[in-house]
Each structure stands twice: as C-alpha cells, then as structure tokens.
Amino acid sequence: MLYRLLATGLISGAVAGVVMTVVQMFLVAPLIFEAEQYEISAAAQVAAAATPAGPSVSHTHDSGLSHAHSGGGAAHGHGEEAVGASGAVHVHQDASAHTHDAWQPEDGFERTGFTLLANILAGVAFGLLLATALTLYGRAITLTQGLIWGAAGFLSFALLPALGLPPELPGAATGALQDRQIWWLATAIVSAGGLAALTMGTGATTRIAGIVVLAAPHIIGAPHAAQGEVGLAPPELAAQFVVNSLFTSLVMWLVIGAGMAYVTARMDAKQNNRIDAGNALP
C-alpha cells in the first residue's frame, strides 16, 4: 500500500508540475515580467528623487552593504520602500536611498529551470497529500473520481484561500508575510475539513458544521496591507494575474487527479495480470 501511495503521488505530482510550468509560461510569466517593469521603474524614480545635490558620504555596513548619505549624516528610520527586480530600494527619512542586492535567477533558462523545479516539488507534495486522502477513502479511483478529488484540492488550496488572499504580483501591497502564511495554511486546512464534512457527512449537523468551518477564516478576515497602500502594477494587470494564476492551479490539480486515476488503473491491471498468470500455472 505504501508503494502504491508513493508511486501515484510522485508520478502524478511530477507530471502536474511540468504541465503547470508550461501553462505558466504562456499565462502567468508574461504578467510577472510586466509587473517587474513597474518595480524597476518605481525603484529608478525613488533613486533619482533621492540623488543628493551636495557632496555625499558613503560607508559600508558590517554585513557588506554599502550606501551613501548626503550632508554627511542620515537617520536610519525607514520611510517609503520600493522593491526592484534586483533588490529593495529603501528611502530614509532624509530622502537618501540605498539598494540591498539579493540573488535571484537570471531571466531565461535559469529562471524557467528553478520555476520548473519548484512546481514539480509542489506538485509532488500535493500529489502525495491527495494520494493519502484517496488511500483513506478506500475505494477504486475512476477518472471521474480523480477529477472530482482534484477539483476539491483546488478549492481547498487555491480558490477558497484566494477569496481572502488572492495571488499577488511583484510589487503588490501586502500585509505581514508571517501573518499571511499562517492565515493561508489555516484556511487551506479548515477548507479541506469543511468540504469533507459537507460532502461526506451523513447528518445535517455535520454538514452545517462544514459550512461554518468553511466560512470561519473569511469571517475572521485575512491580513492585508495598511489602508491607503497600493501596488505598483495597474489593477487590471493584477486582476488578470489572479484569474490566470487560479486557472493554472486548477490545471495542476486536475492533472494530479487524472494522473492518479491513470496510475492506479495501470497498477491494478499489472497486479491482475500477475494474479491471472499465477492461477494459470499448473
């Protein structure tokens, strides 16, 4: 049983990761590249506005980061911040600016390769999770059932959390990262439990409880950016990114579900052939 679970999860998840990467290249990646241009433009504007008119004094931190201050001194309380493609441009209270460079994959093959690797790892993780659920379900997996379970995974881990925290473009105005991660994970878990109670529950009480659980994270509310903060990309671009990202996620989950049905059917056929061959022996 363990071999069956691992095989179905690994194979279907890896295939789904590859398919997702191909879809992302056409529907998601161009939007990310366009949003990054707004980041670069905003960073350039901040740097130009912060260019000192008089002599500047530069120094290097212990961490190896160097920047310049005008007028020989500057306060280190941060004001506005714009994130660029190569790092973050921080604006000090005195309007001086410096850039914190961070490593990132180069555009082209390297970036696509890391995206592919990340999608395969995510697909395998979700595939193993869905394979575990189907194993506990304990029934034969047809293509229709595989697609239904894949759709349930999409609802739990993509669509329902996106009602509170939609996919975000680079440069989007967001709340605290840790708060968003905790809310997303909690929402995904309770969404899966709520859907299970709603669809598999045998009594009205269980189904009502499932509805309450599904609604609870959204009643509490997701963490968002402070009032008045806006992203760098136009709202139309952000909206298109949300739709395309959710569609890409749906494709991944349906491929996982269909892949599990196919792998399971092949494994059952091989097992039946071995049984028939053994019974045919004198």
C-alpha positions in Angstrom: 0.0 0.0 0.0 2.8 2.4 0.8 4.4 1.7 -2.6 1.1 2.4 -4.3 0.6 5.7 -2.4 4.2 6.9 -3.2 4.0 5.9 -6.8 0.7 7.6 -7.5 1.7 10.7 -5.6 5.2 11.1 -7.1 4.2 10.3 -10.7 1.1 12.4 -10.9 2.6 15.2 -9.0 5.7 15.4 -11.1 3.7 15.4 -14.4 1.4 18.0 -13.0 4.4 20.2 -12.1 5.6 20.0 -15.7 2.2 20.8 -17.2 1.8 23.7 -14.8 5.1 25.2 -15.8 4.2 25.1 -19.5 0.9 26.8 -18.8 2.6 29.4 -16.6 5.0 30.3 -19.3 2.1 31.4 -21.5 -0.4 32.8 -19.0 1.4 33.8 -15.8 5.1 34.6 -16.6 4.4 37.5 -19.0 2.3 39.2 -16.4 5.1 38.8 -13.8 7.6 40.2 -16.2 5.4 43.2 -16.9 4.8 43.8 -13.2 8.6 43.7 -12.6 9.0 46.6 -15.1 6.8 48.7 -12.9 9.0 47.7 -9.9 12.1 48.7 -11.8 10.6 52.0 -12.9 9.5 52.8 -9.3 12.9 52.0 -8.0 14.5 54.2 -10.6 12.2 57.1 -9.7 12.9 56.7 -6.0 16.7 56.6 -6.6 16.5 59.6 -8.9 14.5 61.6 -6.3 16.9 60.7 -3.6 20.0 61.7 -5.5 21.9 64.2 -3.2 22.5 67.7 -4.6 25.6 68.2 -2.5 28.6 66.0 -1.5 27.8 62.6 -0.2 29.5 60.3 2.3 29.5 56.6 1.7 30.1 53.8 4.1 29.8 50.1 4.3 27.9 48.1 6.9 29.4 45.1 8.7 27.1 42.9 6.6 28.8 44.2 3.4 26.0 46.5 2.2 27.2 50.0 1.2 25.2 53.2 0.6 25.7 56.9 0.6 24.2 59.7 2.7 24.0 63.3 1.7 25.1 66.0 4.1 27.4 63.7 6.0 24.7 62.1 8.1 21.3 60.4 7.9 18.8 58.9 10.2 18.1 55.1 9.7 14.4 55.2 10.2 12.9 53.9 7.0 10.1 55.8 5.2 8.8 54.5 1.9 10.1 51.4 0.3 10.1 50.3 -3.4 11.1 46.8 -4.3 13.1 46.4 -7.5 13.9 43.3 -9.6 17.4 43.1 -8.2 16.6 44.0 -4.6 14.9 46.6 -2.4 15.4 50.4 -2.7 15.0 51.8 0.8 14.3 55.5 1.3 15.5 57.0 4.6 13.8 59.8 6.4 16.2 62.3 5.0 15.4 61.0 1.4 18.7 59.3 0.9 18.4 55.9 -0.7 20.4 52.7 -0.9 19.8 49.3 -2.5 20.1 45.9 -0.9 21.0 43.5 -3.6 19.6 39.9 -3.4 20.4 36.9 -5.5 17.8 35.8 -8.0 17.8 33.5 -11.0 18.7 35.1 -14.3 15.9 35.5 -16.8 15.6 32.8 -19.4 16.7 29.2 -18.9 17.9 29.6 -15.3 14.7 31.2 -14.1 12.5 28.7 -16.0 14.5 25.9 -14.6 14.0 27.0 -11.0 10.3 27.6 -11.7 10.0 24.0 -13.1 11.8 22.6 -10.1 9.6 24.5 -7.6 6.4 23.4 -9.5 7.5 19.8 -9.5 8.2 19.8 -5.8 4.8 21.5 -5.1 3.0 19.0 -7.4 4.6 16.0 -5.7 3.7 17.4 -2.3 0.1 18.0 -3.3 0.1 14.6 -5.1 1.2 12.7 -2.0 -1.4 14.6 0.0 -4.1 13.7 -2.4 -2.9 10.1 -2.7 -3.1 9.8 1.1 -6.7 11.1 1.1 -7.6 8.7 -1.6 -6.0 5.8 0.2 -8.0 6.6 3.3 -11.1 6.9 1.1 -10.5 3.2 0.3 -12.4 2.9 -3.0 -11.5 2.3 -6.6 -10.4 5.6 -8.3 -12.0 6.2 -11.7 -11.1 9.1 -13.9 -14.3 11.0 -12.8 -13.5 10.5 -9.2 -9.9 11.6 -9.8 -11.1 14.8 -11.4 -13.6 15.4 -8.5 -10.9 14.9 -5.9 -8.5 17.2 -7.9 -11.2 19.9 -8.0 -11.6 19.5 -4.3 -7.9 20.0 -3.8 -8.1 23.2 -6.0 -11.0 24.5 -3.9 -9.2 23.8 -0.6 -5.7 25.0 -1.5 -6.3 27.6 -4.2 -9.8 29.1 -4.7 -11.1 29.3 -1.1 -7.8 30.8 0.3 -7.7 33.2 -2.7 -11.0 34.7 -1.6 -9.1 36.3 1.2 -5.5 36.4 -0.2 -5.6 36.4 -4.0 -2.4 35.6 -5.9 -0.1 38.7 -5.8 2.0 40.3 -8.5 5.5 41.6 -7.6 5.2 45.0 -6.0 1.7 44.3 -4.6 0.7 46.0 -1.4 0.5 43.2 1.2 0.2 42.6 4.9 2.9 40.9 7.1 4.3 37.8 5.4 4.1 35.6 8.5 0.5 36.6 9.2 -0.5 35.8 5.6 1.3 32.4 5.7 -0.5 31.4 8.9 -3.9 32.6 7.6 -3.4 30.8 4.2 -2.3 27.5 5.9 -5.1 27.6 8.4 -7.6 28.4 5.7 -6.4 25.5 3.5 -6.6 23.0 6.3 -10.1 24.0 7.5 -11.3 24.3 3.9 -10.4 20.7 3.3 -12.1 19.6 6.5 -15.2 21.7 5.8 -15.5 20.3 2.3 -15.1 16.7 3.6 -17.8 17.3 6.2 -20.1 19.0 3.7 -19.8 16.3 1.0 -19.3 13.1 3.1 -21.2 14.0 6.2 -24.3 11.9 6.8 -26.2 14.2 9.0 -27.5 17.8 8.9 -25.4 18.7 11.9 -22.2 17.6 10.2 -23.0 19.4 7.0 -23.9 22.6 8.8 -20.6 22.4 10.8 -18.8 22.0 7.5 -20.4 25.2 6.2 -19.4 27.1 9.4 -15.8 25.8 9.1 -15.6 26.9 5.5 -16.8 30.4 6.4 -14.8 30.9 9.6 -11.5 32.1 8.1 -13.3 34.6 5.9 -15.3 35.9 8.8 -12.1 36.4 10.8 -10.5 38.0 7.8 -7.2 37.7 6.0 -4.3 40.1 6.9 -4.0 42.9 4.3 -1.8 45.9 3.6 -2.4 49.0 5.7 -5.2 51.3 4.5 -4.1 53.5 1.7 -1.3 51.4 0.4 -1.5 50.3 -3.2 0.5 48.1 -5.5 2.8 49.3 -8.3 1.1 47.4 -11.1 -2.2 48.6 -12.5 -5.4 47.0 -11.0 -6.3 45.5 -14.5 -2.9 43.6 -14.6 -3.4 42.4 -11.0 -6.9 41.1 -11.8 -5.7 39.3 -14.9 -2.9 37.7 -12.8 -5.4 36.4 -10.2 -7.5 34.8 -12.9 -4.6 33.3 -14.8 -2.9 32.0 -11.6 -6.1 30.3 -10.4 -6.7 28.7 -13.8 -3.1 27.4 -13.8 -3.6 26.0 -10.3 -6.9 24.3 -11.5 -5.0 22.7 -14.4 -2.4 21.4 -11.9 -4.9 19.8 -9.6 -7.0 18.3 -12.4 -3.8 16.7 -13.8 -2.9 15.3 -10.4 -6.4 13.8 -10.0 -6.5 12.4 -13.6 -2.9 11.1 -13.2 -3.7 9.3 -10.0 -6.7 7.5 -11.7 -4.4 6.5 -14.7 -1.5 5.3 -12.5 -3.9 3.4 -10.2 -5.6 1.7 -13.2 -2.2 0.7 -14.6 -1.0 -0.7 -11.3 -4.3 -2.6 -10.8 -4.0 -4.1 -14.4 -0.5 -5.3 -13.7 -1.5 -6.8 -10.4 -4.4 -8.6 -12.0 -2.2 -9.9 -14.8 0.2 -11.3 -12.3 -2.6 -13.0 -10.4 -4.0 -14.5 -13.7 -0.6 -15.7 -14.7 -0.2 -17.3 -11.3 -3.5 -19.0 -11.5 -2.8 -20.3 -14.9 0.3 -22.2 -13.7 -0.2 -25.9 -13.3 
